[in-house]
Amino acid sequence: MTDLDACELEIRAILDRWAHAACVGDMDGVLANHASDIHMFDVPEPIQSRGLDAYRSTWELFFASNARGPRRFRLRDVNVVAGHDVALAYALLDVADGAARCRLTVAFRREHEGWLMVHEHHSMPLA
């Protein structure tokens, strides 16, 4: 296994833990591995969030509006492109048992504490 293969596995594990935390309503788990300067583009309002506090607020809205369970937030077709210091992951995302289908892109940077999510972009196709 190469160093880049190991980076890809680390990124996949972070995404798995993040999605699981979203399913069970674990705010600490959702916020883990996020940079303090996270920048997110989201589907519902607010469509843009800057910083960990604003990011947390979007999850408070999500947790208040969706039932918990294993199909609340499911990643599909996850792809990871990893370098030594930056990585990109993209996937399809089913929310609320498939009630909403989104596209997800997450950018990571490696810092001394490990891989951190620095950007999330959620989007939905227009009908």
Secondary structure as a PSIPRED ss2 file (coil, helix, strand):
# PSIPRED VFORMAT (PSIPRED V4.0)

   1 M C   1.000  0.000  0.000
   2 T C   1.000  0.000  0.000
   3 D H   0.000  1.000  0.000
   4 L H   0.000  1.000  0.000
   5 D H   0.000  1.000  0.000
   6 A H   0.000  1.000  0.000
   7 C H   0.000  1.000  0.000
   8 E H   0.000  1.000  0.000
   9 L H   0.000  1.000  0.000
  10 E H   0.000  1.000  0.000
  11 I H   0.000  1.000  0.000
  12 R H   0.000  1.000  0.000
  13 A H   0.000  1.000  0.000
  14 I H   0.000  1.000  0.000
  15 L H   0.000  1.000  0.000
  16 D H   0.000  1.000  0.000
  17 R H   0.000  1.000  0.000
  18 W H   0.000  1.000  0.000
  19 A H   0.000  1.000  0.000
  20 H H   0.000  1.000  0.000
  21 A H   0.000  1.000  0.000
  22 A H   0.000  1.000  0.000
  23 C H   0.000  1.000  0.000
  24 V H   0.000  1.000  0.000
  25 G C   1.000  0.000  0.000
  26 D C   1.000  0.000  0.000
  27 M H   0.000  1.000  0.000
  28 D H   0.000  1.000  0.000
  29 G H   0.000  1.000  0.000
  30 V H   0.000  1.000  0.000
  31 L H   0.000  1.000  0.000
  32 A C   1.000  0.000  0.000
  33 N C   1.000  0.000  0.000
  34 H E   0.000  0.000  1.000
  35 A E   0.000  0.000  1.000
  36 S E   0.000  0.000  1.000
  37 D E   0.000  0.000  1.000
  38 I E   0.000  0.000  1.000
  39 H E   0.000  0.000  1.000
  40 M E   0.000  0.000  1.000
  41 F E   0.000  0.000  1.000
  42 D C   1.000  0.000  0.000
  43 V C   1.000  0.000  0.000
  44 P C   1.000  0.000  0.000
  45 E C   1.000  0.000  0.000
  46 P C   1.000  0.000  0.000
  47 I C   1.000  0.000  0.000
  48 Q E   0.000  0.000  1.000
  49 S E   0.000  0.000  1.000
  50 R E   0.000  0.000  1.000
  51 G C   1.000  0.000  0.000
  52 L H   0.000  1.000  0.000
  53 D H   0.000  1.000  0.000
  54 A H   0.000  1.000  0.000
  55 Y H   0.000  1.000  0.000
  56 R H   0.000  1.000  0.000
  57 S H   0.000  1.000  0.000
  58 T H   0.000  1.000  0.000
  59 W H   0.000  1.000  0.000
  60 E H   0.000  1.000  0.000
  61 L H   0.000  1.000  0.000
  62 F H   0.000  1.000  0.000
  63 F H   0.000  1.000  0.000
  64 A H   0.000  1.000  0.000
  65 S H   0.000  1.000  0.000
  66 N C   1.000  0.000  0.000
  67 A C   1.000  0.000  0.000
  68 R C   1.000  0.000  0.000
  69 G C   1.000  0.000  0.000
  70 P C   1.000  0.000  0.000
  71 R C   1.000  0.000  0.000
  72 R C   1.000  0.000  0.000
  73 F E   0.000  0.000  1.000
  74 R E   0.000  0.000  1.000
  75 L E   0.000  0.000  1.000
  76 R E   0.000  0.000  1.000
  77 D E   0.000  0.000  1.000
  78 V E   0.000  0.000  1.000
  79 N E   0.000  0.000  1.000
  80 V E   0.000  0.000  1.000
  81 V E   0.000  0.000  1.000
  82 A E   0.000  0.000  1.000
  83 G C   1.000  0.000  0.000
  84 H C   1.000  0.000  0.000
  85 D C   1.000  0.000  0.000
  86 V E   0.000  0.000  1.000
  87 A E   0.000  0.000  1.000
  88 L E   0.000  0.000  1.000
  89 A E   0.000  0.000  1.000
  90 Y E   0.000  0.000  1.000
  91 A E   0.000  0.000  1.000
  92 L E   0.000  0.000  1.000
  93 L E   0.000  0.000  1.000
  94 D E   0.000  0.000  1.000
  95 V E   0.000  0.000  1.000
  96 A C   1.000  0.000  0.000
  97 D C   1.000  0.000  0.000
  98 G C   1.000  0.000  0.000
  99 A C   1.000  0.000  0.000
 100 A E   0.000  0.000  1.000
 101 R E   0.000  0.000  1.000
 102 C E   0.000  0.000  1.000
 103 R E   0.000  0.000  1.000
 104 L E   0.000  0.000  1.000
 105 T E   0.000  0.000  1.000
 106 V E   0.000  0.000  1.000
 107 A E   0.000  0.000  1.000
 108 F E   0.000  0.000  1.000
 109 R E   0.000  0.000  1.000
 110 R E   0.000  0.000  1.000
 111 E E   0.000  0.000  1.000
 112 H C   1.000  0.000  0.000
 113 E C   1.000  0.000  0.000
 114 G E   0.000  0.000  1.000
 115 W E   0.000  0.000  1.000
 116 L E   0.000  0.000  1.000
 117 M E   0.000  0.000  1.000
 118 V E   0.000  0.000  1.000
 119 H E   0.000  0.000  1.000
 120 E E   0.000  0.000  1.000
 121 H E   0.000  0.000  1.000
 122 H E   0.000  0.000  1.000
 123 S E   0.000  0.000  1.000
 124 M C   1.000  0.000  0.000
 125 P C   1.000  0.000  0.000
 126 L C   1.000  0.000  0.000
 127 A C   1.000  0.000  0.000
